[in-house]
Amino acid sequence: MTAPRAVVARGGDAGGGAAEAAGAASPAVVVTDVSRRFVRRGIGAGSARFVDALSDVSLVIPRGSRFGVVGESGSGKTTLMRLIAALDRPSAGRIEVQGVDITARTKKTEKSLRFLRRTLQVVFQDPMSSLDPRMRVGAIVAEPLQAAGRRDVAPAVREALQQVGLDEAALRRYPHQFSGGQRQRISIARAIAPHPSILIADEAVSALDVTVRAQILDLIDDLARRQALTLIFVSHDLSVVRRVCDTVAVLRAGRLVEVGSTSDIYAHPREQYTRELLAAVPTLERSLAAARVRAGWAGRAGRAGSVDGGSTGHDAAGKPGEHSSDDE
């Protein structure tokens, strides 16, 4: 495996040439030789084990770029996201967000990190875990604005909900009254309400079905373009990253395996691990083939039921082919 080098992500459509030029001079995020080691303690003396979630990772992400981080479960991609968002501290290395070193923690720098809550927001994987079930949607979206000291938050809350395709009726409802896709829209509304310049999406569509996933990806893509966001998109699915990102970094076991433009990674992957990830990406042809196999089994089961019990082969819920979905 060739040793990866620190690579500057190229600005995409979100910021245009001006943002690209600005990003070259003032990156949104700089990660330098970052490592994160966890201690897994057992029972008894000397039973502690060390787990290296990240090892010597270096990246430069300019403003306005759309940067994808991919890898299998346990590759360290969520750990990297948490470090950039200052939700955790690295064991070694340095992270700068808009020129501020967020790894050097003192009482003075802890206060300066307040800027990070205004300029960087996160959309998490599971909205049911990240949205307080006891709060109405209006209060959920208003929370980051109030934390930043805003007083008249109602107009900004309505604007954020409108931008994600929800009307004012949502303000008075609770998260459990929405579908999965709608709950993720609420999470996105909360993230964009304070007008951040950096948005991290951590597996933001992996818990959604295919049709809703496409709608949420289109929404994130549109918001990144219209608001000139620096988008950091974390996913295990290269097909998802290909849709919204211009640059992709591949992690494996906490190490940076490969990084480059999305088109280059797809067309000419350098590493065997990247090729294996690409081979595992579902394609339309594979999905249709799997659907035909499932349909064949269902047809044989229906014919068997017709012979054994006089069934017509129709599902009890309705006509053949009918199904329910998590529509929005």
C-alpha positions in Angstrom: 0.0 0.0 0.0 1.5 3.4 -1.0 1.8 5.9 1.8 -0.9 8.6 1.5 0.0 12.2 1.6 -1.8 15.2 2.9 -4.1 16.2 0.1 -6.1 19.4 -0.4 -9.7 18.9 -1.4 -10.8 20.7 -4.4 -13.7 23.1 -4.1 -16.9 22.0 -5.9 -20.0 23.8 -7.2 -20.9 25.0 -3.7 -18.6 28.0 -3.8 -17.5 28.5 -7.3 -14.1 30.0 -8.3 -14.1 32.6 -5.6 -14.6 30.1 -2.8 -12.0 27.9 -4.3 -9.5 30.7 -4.3 -10.4 31.7 -0.8 -10.2 28.1 0.4 -6.7 27.7 -1.0 -5.6 30.6 1.2 -7.8 29.8 4.2 -8.8 26.2 4.6 -12.0 25.3 6.5 -10.3 22.3 8.2 -6.7 21.2 8.6 -6.0 17.8 10.2 -2.3 17.2 10.9 -0.9 13.8 12.0 -4.0 13.1 14.1 -4.3 9.9 16.2 -6.9 8.7 18.6 -6.2 5.9 21.0 -8.9 4.4 23.3 -8.2 2.2 26.3 -10.3 -0.9 26.7 -10.0 -2.0 30.3 -10.6 -5.5 31.4 -10.7 -7.2 34.8 -7.5 -7.4 36.8 -4.1 -5.8 36.7 -2.5 -5.5 33.3 -5.7 -6.3 31.4 -6.0 -2.9 29.7 -5.9 -3.0 25.9 -5.3 -0.1 23.5 -7.4 0.5 20.4 -6.0 2.9 17.8 -9.2 4.3 16.2 -7.0 6.8 14.1 -3.3 6.8 13.3 -1.5 9.7 11.8 -4.3 11.1 9.6 -3.6 14.3 7.7 -6.1 16.2 5.5 -6.7 19.8 4.3 -10.3 20.7 3.4 -10.8 24.1 1.7 -13.8 26.2 2.2 -16.7 25.4 -0.1 -15.5 21.9 -0.8 -17.6 18.7 -0.5 -15.4 16.2 1.2 -16.5 12.6 1.6 -15.0 10.2 4.2 -15.7 6.5 3.6 -14.7 3.2 5.0 -16.2 0.1 6.6 -17.5 -0.1 10.1 -14.6 0.5 12.6 -12.5 2.4 10.0 -12.4 5.5 12.2 -14.5 7.8 10.1 -17.0 8.7 12.9 -14.1 9.2 15.3 -12.6 11.7 12.8 -15.9 13.5 12.6 -16.1 13.8 16.3 -12.6 15.2 16.6 -13.3 17.8 13.9 -16.5 18.8 15.7 -14.6 19.0 19.1 -16.8 16.3 20.6 -13.7 14.4 21.5 -9.9 15.2 21.7 -7.1 13.5 19.7 -4.4 11.6 21.5 -1.9 13.2 19.2 -1.8 15.7 16.4 -3.5 19.0 15.6 -6.8 20.1 14.2 -7.5 23.6 13.0 -11.0 24.8 12.1 -11.0 28.1 10.2 -7.5 28.9 11.5 -8.3 28.1 15.2 -6.5 25.2 16.9 -9.3 23.3 18.6 -6.9 20.7 20.1 -5.0 23.0 22.5 -7.6 23.1 25.3 -7.2 25.8 28.0 -9.8 27.9 29.8 -9.2 30.6 27.2 -9.5 28.3 24.2 -12.6 26.6 25.7 -14.3 30.0 25.5 -13.0 30.5 21.9 -14.6 27.2 21.0 -18.0 28.8 21.2 -17.4 30.0 17.7 -17.3 26.4 16.6 -20.9 25.9 17.7 -21.9 28.8 15.4 -19.8 27.8 12.4 -20.0 24.0 12.5 -23.0 21.8 12.9 -23.6 18.1 12.7 -26.4 15.9 11.3 -26.2 12.5 13.0 -27.2 9.1 11.7 -30.3 8.4 13.8 -32.6 11.4 14.2 -34.6 9.5 16.9 -31.5 9.4 19.1 -30.4 13.0 18.3 -33.9 14.7 18.7 -35.3 15.1 22.2 -38.6 13.2 22.1 -40.0 15.5 24.9 -39.5 18.7 22.8 -41.7 20.1 20.1 -40.0 20.6 16.7 -40.1 24.4 17.1 -38.1 24.2 20.3 -35.7 21.7 18.8 -34.8 23.9 15.8 -34.6 27.0 18.1 -32.2 25.4 20.5 -28.9 26.2 18.7 -30.1 29.8 18.0 -30.9 30.4 21.7 -27.6 28.8 22.7 -25.9 31.4 20.5 -27.7 34.3 22.3 -30.4 34.9 19.7 -33.6 36.3 21.1 -36.2 36.6 18.3 -35.7 33.1 16.9 -39.2 32.4 15.5 -38.5 33.8 12.0 -35.3 31.9 11.7 -37.0 28.6 12.8 -39.7 29.0 10.2 -37.2 29.8 7.5 -35.1 26.7 8.4 -38.1 24.4 8.3 -39.2 25.9 5.0 -35.7 25.3 3.5 -36.0 21.6 4.3 -39.6 21.2 3.0 -41.6 21.3 6.2 -44.5 23.7 6.9 -45.3 25.7 10.0 -47.7 22.9 11.2 -44.5 20.9 12.1 -43.6 23.5 14.8 -46.1 22.1 17.3 -45.6 18.4 16.7 -43.2 15.9 18.4 -40.5 13.9 16.6 -42.3 10.6 16.9 -45.2 12.0 14.9 -43.0 12.1 11.7 -41.6 9.5 9.4 -37.9 8.7 9.3 -37.2 11.0 6.4 -39.1 13.9 7.9 -37.2 13.5 11.2 -34.0 13.7 9.3 -35.3 16.9 7.7 -35.9 18.3 11.2 -32.3 17.4 12.1 -31.0 19.2 9.0 -33.2 22.2 9.9 -31.7 22.4 13.3 -28.2 22.2 11.8 -28.7 25.0 9.3 -30.7 27.3 11.5 -27.6 29.1 12.9 -26.2 29.5 9.4 -23.0 27.5 9.8 -20.2 27.5 7.3 -19.3 23.9 7.9 -21.8 21.0 7.9 -20.9 17.5 8.9 -23.3 14.7 7.9 -22.4 11.5 9.7 -24.1 8.5 8.0 -27.1 10.9 7.5 -29.0 8.7 5.1 -27.9 5.1 6.0 -31.0 4.5 8.1 -33.5 5.6 5.4 -35.0 3.6 2.5 -33.8 4.1 -1.0 -36.4 6.6 -2.2 -36.2 8.8 0.9 -32.4 8.6 0.9 -32.4 10.1 -2.6 -34.6 13.0 -1.4 -32.4 13.7 1.6 -29.2 13.6 -0.5 -30.8 16.0 -3.0 -31.7 18.3 -0.1 -28.2 18.3 1.4 -26.7 18.9 -2.1 -29.1 21.8 -2.7 -28.4 23.4 0.7 -24.6 23.0 0.3 -24.8 24.8 -3.0 -27.1 27.6 -2.1 -25.5 28.4 1.3 -21.9 27.8 0.1 -21.3 25.2 2.9 -18.2 23.2 3.4 -19.7 19.7 3.5 -18.0 16.8 5.3 -20.0 13.7 4.4 -19.2 10.5 6.4 -20.5 7.3 4.9 -19.7 3.6 4.4 -21.4 3.8 1.0 -19.3 5.0 -1.9 -22.4 5.4 -4.2 -23.8 7.9 -1.7 -20.6 9.9 -1.5 -20.2 9.9 -5.3 -23.6 11.7 -5.5 -22.7 14.7 -3.3 -18.9 14.9 -2.9 -16.2 16.2 -5.2 -13.4 14.7 -3.1 -13.2 11.4 -1.1 -10.9 10.1 1.5 -10.8 6.3 2.2 -10.1 5.1 5.7 -9.2 1.6 6.8 -8.5 0.6 10.4 -7.8 4.2 11.4 -5.4 4.9 8.6 -5.8 7.0 5.5 -5.6 4.6 2.6 -6.3 6.9 -0.4 -7.6 10.4 -1.1 -8.4 12.2 -4.3 -11.2 13.5 -6.5 -14.3 11.4 -6.5 -14.1 10.8 -10.3 -10.5 9.7 -10.1 -11.1 7.3 -7.1 -14.0 5.7 -9.0 -12.2 5.5 -12.3 -8.7 4.6 -11.1 -8.5 3.4 -7.5 -4.9 2.9 -6.5 -5.4 0.6 -3.5 -6.9 -2.9 -3.4 -9.1 -1.9 -0.4 -10.7 0.9 -2.4 -11.4 -1.5 -5.3 -13.1 -3.9 -2.8 -15.3 -1.1 -1.5 -16.2 -0.1 -5.1 -17.0 -3.8 -5.9 -19.4 -3.8 -2.9 -21.4 -0.8 -4.1 -24.9 -1.8 -5.1 -25.7 -1.1 -8.7 -29.1 -0.9 -10.5 -28.4 -4.1 -12.3 -27.6 -6.0 -9.1 -30.7 -4.5 -7.4 -32.9 -5.6 -10.3 -31.4 -9.0 -10.3 -32.0 -9.4 -6.5 -35.6 -8.2 -7.0 -36.2 -10.8 -9.8 -34.9 -13.5 -7.5 -37.2 -12.4 -4.7 -40.1 -12.2 -7.1 -39.3 -15.7 -8.3 -39.4 -17.2 -4.8 -42.6 -15.3 -4.1 -44.2 -16.6 -7.3 -43.2 -20.2 -6.4 -44.6 -19.8 -2.9 -47.8 -18.4 -4.3 -48.3 -21.3 -6.7 -47.6 -23.8 -3.9 -50.2 -22.0 -1.7 -52.7 -22.2 -4.5 -52.3 -25.9 -4.9 -52.2 -26.6 -1.1 -54.9 -24.3 0.2 -56.8 -22.8 -2.8 -55.0 -19.4 -2.4 -55.1 -17.1 -5.4 -51.5 -16.0 -4.8 -52.5 -12.5 -3.8 -51.2 -11.0 -0.6 -53.7 -10.5 2.1 -53.1 -6.8 2.1 -54.0 -6.2 -1.5 -53.0 -6.7 -5.0 -49.7 -8.3 -6.0 -46.8 -5.8 -6.0 -48.4 -3.4 -3.5 -46.1 -2.5 -0.6 -45.8 0.2 2.0 -43.0 2.6 2.2 -41.7 5.3 4.6 -43.1 8.1 2.5 -42.7 11.6 3.5 
